[in-house]
Amino acid sequence: MSTLDTNIVLRWLLADVPEQTAAAEALLAGGTRCVVPDVTLVETVFVLERVMRITRPTVVQAVETVLAIADVEVDRGLWHAALVDYLAYPKLSIADTYLAALATASGRLPLYTFDRKLANQLGAAQLLR
Protein backbone atom coordinates (compact mmCIF):
# COMPACT_ATOMS: atom_id res chain seq x y z
CA MET A 1 0.00 0.00 0.00
CA SER A 2 1.31 3.45 -0.95
CA THR A 3 1.31 6.65 1.09
CA LEU A 4 0.20 10.03 -0.23
CA ASP A 5 2.03 13.26 0.48
CA THR A 6 0.22 16.55 0.94
CA ASN A 7 1.30 17.90 -2.44
CA ILE A 8 -0.40 14.99 -4.24
CA VAL A 9 -3.66 15.69 -2.40
CA LEU A 10 -3.40 19.43 -3.04
CA ARG A 11 -2.66 19.08 -6.76
CA TRP A 12 -5.63 16.72 -7.08
CA LEU A 13 -7.99 19.02 -5.16
CA LEU A 14 -6.85 22.31 -6.65
CA ALA A 15 -6.18 21.16 -10.22
CA ASP A 16 -3.71 24.03 -10.45
CA VAL A 17 -0.74 22.27 -12.08
CA PRO A 18 -2.19 20.36 -15.04
CA GLU A 19 0.57 17.76 -15.42
CA GLN A 20 0.66 16.99 -11.69
CA THR A 21 -3.14 17.04 -11.43
CA ALA A 22 -3.37 14.48 -14.24
CA ALA A 23 -0.81 12.24 -12.53
CA ALA A 24 -2.63 12.48 -9.20
CA GLU A 25 -5.98 11.76 -10.87
CA ALA A 26 -4.54 8.72 -12.65
CA LEU A 27 -3.15 7.38 -9.38
CA LEU A 28 -6.37 7.92 -7.44
CA ALA A 29 -8.63 6.60 -10.20
CA GLY A 30 -6.40 3.63 -10.94
CA GLY A 31 -7.46 1.49 -8.00
CA THR A 32 -4.16 1.81 -6.13
CA ARG A 33 -4.75 1.50 -2.39
CA CYS A 34 -3.21 4.51 -0.67
CA VAL A 35 -2.87 5.65 2.91
CA VAL A 36 -3.49 9.31 3.58
CA PRO A 37 -1.74 9.99 6.88
CA ASP A 38 -3.44 12.30 9.34
CA VAL A 39 -0.56 14.76 9.06
CA THR A 40 -1.22 14.95 5.30
CA LEU A 41 -4.82 15.99 5.92
CA VAL A 42 -3.86 18.47 8.66
CA GLU A 43 -1.33 20.07 6.32
CA THR A 44 -3.84 20.04 3.45
CA VAL A 45 -6.39 21.91 5.56
CA PHE A 46 -3.75 24.40 6.67
CA VAL A 47 -2.68 25.15 3.10
CA LEU A 48 -6.23 25.42 1.79
CA GLU A 49 -7.33 27.73 4.61
CA ARG A 50 -4.26 29.83 5.33
CA VAL A 51 -2.35 29.90 2.05
CA MET A 52 -5.13 29.59 -0.51
CA ARG A 53 -7.62 31.57 1.64
CA ILE A 54 -10.42 29.07 1.01
CA THR A 55 -13.42 29.26 3.33
CA ARG A 56 -13.87 26.63 6.00
CA PRO A 57 -17.03 25.14 4.46
CA THR A 58 -15.20 24.71 1.15
CA VAL A 59 -12.15 23.24 2.93
CA VAL A 60 -14.42 20.72 4.66
CA GLN A 61 -15.97 19.78 1.30
CA ALA A 62 -12.48 19.27 -0.12
CA VAL A 63 -11.41 16.97 2.72
CA GLU A 64 -14.69 15.07 2.48
CA THR A 65 -13.91 14.54 -1.22
CA VAL A 66 -10.67 12.86 -0.19
CA LEU A 67 -12.49 10.79 2.45
CA ALA A 68 -14.94 9.61 -0.21
CA ILE A 69 -12.26 7.91 -2.30
CA ALA A 70 -12.83 4.18 -1.80
CA ASP A 71 -9.18 3.20 -2.27
CA VAL A 72 -7.94 5.67 0.34
CA GLU A 73 -7.20 4.37 3.82
CA VAL A 74 -7.93 6.98 6.47
CA ASP A 75 -9.85 7.08 9.75
CA ARG A 76 -13.07 8.51 8.31
CA GLY A 77 -14.99 8.61 11.59
CA LEU A 78 -12.22 10.53 13.32
CA TRP A 79 -11.94 13.00 10.46
CA HIS A 80 -15.69 13.55 10.24
CA ALA A 81 -15.73 14.41 13.96
CA ALA A 82 -12.74 16.75 13.58
CA LEU A 83 -14.36 18.49 10.60
CA VAL A 84 -17.67 19.01 12.42
CA ASP A 85 -15.86 20.85 15.23
CA TYR A 86 -13.62 22.67 12.75
CA LEU A 87 -16.75 24.16 11.18
CA ALA A 88 -18.52 24.79 14.47
CA TYR A 89 -15.59 26.53 16.20
CA PRO A 90 -13.93 28.93 13.75
CA LYS A 91 -11.38 30.13 16.32
CA LEU A 92 -9.91 26.64 16.58
CA SER A 93 -7.45 25.15 14.14
CA ILE A 94 -7.84 21.78 12.46
CA ALA A 95 -5.00 20.54 14.67
CA ASP A 96 -7.04 21.45 17.76
CA THR A 97 -10.22 19.80 16.55
CA TYR A 98 -8.34 16.75 15.28
CA LEU A 99 -6.61 16.26 18.65
CA ALA A 100 -9.92 16.58 20.50
CA ALA A 101 -11.56 14.08 18.15
CA LEU A 102 -8.60 11.69 18.56
CA ALA A 103 -8.70 11.94 22.36
CA THR A 104 -12.45 11.32 22.35
CA ALA A 105 -12.34 8.42 19.88
CA SER A 106 -9.52 6.70 21.74
CA GLY A 107 -11.04 7.31 25.18
CA ARG A 108 -7.88 9.11 26.28
CA LEU A 109 -9.50 12.06 27.95
CA PRO A 110 -9.10 14.76 28.85
CA LEU A 111 -6.98 16.43 26.23
CA TYR A 112 -4.81 18.59 28.49
CA THR A 113 -3.88 21.97 27.09
CA PHE A 114 -2.70 25.45 27.99
CA ASP A 115 -4.88 26.79 25.15
CA ARG A 116 -7.82 28.59 26.79
CA LYS A 117 -9.74 28.84 23.50
CA LEU A 118 -9.57 25.10 23.06
CA ALA A 119 -10.46 24.31 26.67
CA ASN A 120 -13.37 26.75 26.66
CA GLN A 121 -14.88 25.48 23.42
CA LEU A 122 -14.46 21.72 23.36
CA GLY A 123 -15.53 19.46 26.19
CA ALA A 124 -12.74 17.00 25.44
CA ALA A 125 -10.12 19.60 26.36
CA GLN A 126 -9.18 20.63 29.86
CA LEU A 127 -6.97 23.53 30.85
CA LEU A 128 -3.88 22.40 32.77
CA ARG A 129 -3.26 24.64 35.75
C-alpha positions in Angstrom: 0.0 0.0 0.0 1.3 3.4 -1.0 1.3 6.6 1.1 0.2 10.0 -0.2 2.0 13.3 0.5 0.2 16.5 0.9 1.3 17.9 -2.4 -0.4 15.0 -4.2 -3.7 15.7 -2.4 -3.4 19.4 -3.0 -2.7 19.1 -6.8 -5.6 16.7 -7.1 -8.0 19.0 -5.2 -6.8 22.3 -6.6 -6.2 21.2 -10.2 -3.7 24.0 -10.5 -0.7 22.3 -12.1 -2.2 20.4 -15.0 0.6 17.8 -15.4 0.7 17.0 -11.7 -3.1 17.0 -11.4 -3.4 14.5 -14.2 -0.8 12.2 -12.5 -2.6 12.5 -9.2 -6.0 11.8 -10.9 -4.5 8.7 -12.6 -3.2 7.4 -9.4 -6.4 7.9 -7.4 -8.6 6.6 -10.2 -6.4 3.6 -10.9 -7.5 1.5 -8.0 -4.2 1.8 -6.1 -4.7 1.5 -2.4 -3.2 4.5 -0.7 -2.9 5.6 2.9 -3.5 9.3 3.6 -1.7 10.0 6.9 -3.4 12.3 9.3 -0.6 14.8 9.1 -1.2 15.0 5.3 -4.8 16.0 5.9 -3.9 18.5 8.7 -1.3 20.1 6.3 -3.8 20.0 3.5 -6.4 21.9 5.6 -3.8 24.4 6.7 -2.7 25.2 3.1 -6.2 25.4 1.8 -7.3 27.7 4.6 -4.3 29.8 5.3 -2.3 29.9 2.1 -5.1 29.6 -0.5 -7.6 31.6 1.6 -10.4 29.1 1.0 -13.4 29.3 3.3 -13.9 26.6 6.0 -17.0 25.1 4.5 -15.2 24.7 1.2 -12.2 23.2 2.9 -14.4 20.7 4.7 -16.0 19.8 1.3 -12.5 19.3 -0.1 -11.4 17.0 2.7 -14.7 15.1 2.5 -13.9 14.5 -1.2 -10.7 12.9 -0.2 -12.5 10.8 2.5 -14.9 9.6 -0.2 -12.3 7.9 -2.3 -12.8 4.2 -1.8 -9.2 3.2 -2.3 -7.9 5.7 0.3 -7.2 4.4 3.8 -7.9 7.0 6.5 -9.9 7.1 9.7 -13.1 8.5 8.3 -15.0 8.6 11.6 -12.2 10.5 13.3 -11.9 13.0 10.5 -15.7 13.6 10.2 -15.7 14.4 14.0 -12.7 16.7 13.6 -14.4 18.5 10.6 -17.7 19.0 12.4 -15.9 20.9 15.2 -13.6 22.7 12.7 -16.8 24.2 11.2 -18.5 24.8 14.5 -15.6 26.5 16.2 -13.9 28.9 13.7 -11.4 30.1 16.3 -9.9 26.6 16.6 -7.4 25.1 14.1 -7.8 21.8 12.5 -5.0 20.5 14.7 -7.0 21.5 17.8 -10.2 19.8 16.5 -8.3 16.8 15.3 -6.6 16.3 18.6 -9.9 16.6 20.5 -11.6 14.1 18.2 -8.6 11.7 18.6 -8.7 11.9 22.4 -12.4 11.3 22.3 -12.3 8.4 19.9 -9.5 6.7 21.7 -11.0 7.3 25.2 -7.9 9.1 26.3 -9.5 12.1 27.9 -9.1 14.8 28.9 -7.0 16.4 26.2 -4.8 18.6 28.5 -3.9 22.0 27.1 -2.7 25.5 28.0 -4.9 26.8 25.2 -7.8 28.6 26.8 -9.7 28.8 23.5 -9.6 25.1 23.1 -10.5 24.3 26.7 -13.4 26.7 26.7 -14.9 25.5 23.4 -14.5 21.7 23.4 -15.5 19.5 26.2 -12.7 17.0 25.4 -10.1 19.6 26.4 -9.2 20.6 29.9 -7.0 23.5 30.8 -3.9 22.4 32.8 -3.3 24.6 35.7 
